[in-house]
Amino acid sequence: MEIPGDRLPNYLDFLLDHITPHKAALFAEKAAQRTRKVTVVLENIFQAHNASAVLRSCDCFGVQDVYIIEKTNTFSTTQQISLGSSRWLTLHRFEGEEAVADCYAALRKAGYCIYAATPHQNDVNVEDLAIEQPIALVFGTEMQGLSEEALQGADAYVKIPMVGFTESLNVSVSAAVCLHHLTWKLKGDKNRPFGLSLKEQLELKIKWAENSSRRSVELKEAYLRLLDVEP
């Protein structure tokens, strides 16, 4: 049973009564710094250390959503590197033969322009990306890069300028460099809000509060009983 929309603020207050004031203050602070103006898409990333590092970077830069394509490889993380960052992120997973198409369709429905992160003909430097429309950055595996399907389905291509002999960065480093630049650029654009709506922030704080308690199911059922609603 879902909490009625008009009761969500009261439900959050109910949940916050069961965590420390310090953590409640952190939720309010961090929710106000989150964004959906840029998101990361990971295609077939199977190296747990790279996957974990990307999630950690998304959390650190305030990027709320990560889209995960598992067409040929299973996505996995390691706690030692991710430091539990997936608890604070919204992960969208797509599996099977239609994973790329389904993911791209979801991104476009959400209003994103899809940029494949790869040196390519007619690519654009990350510094020059237009930010009028929300940006989805698609990253592939360390060795194979992005699949042909992911490349062909993208709206455009983006690269990080390189001048060294190796000519490439680790995928997790590439994601961190792009996110640092884009979040900095987006925050500097006074004509467009960087953060989430108040409704989105409320929903996020509820999710975080639920994820912070081992009694989340019990607490939700208790709140529904207060509303005289059958769980």
Summary of the structure (lengths in Angstrom):
residues: 231
radius of gyration: 19.1
end to end distance: 5.4
largest distance: 67.0
contacts: 689
relative contact order: 0.19
helix: 46%
strand: 16%
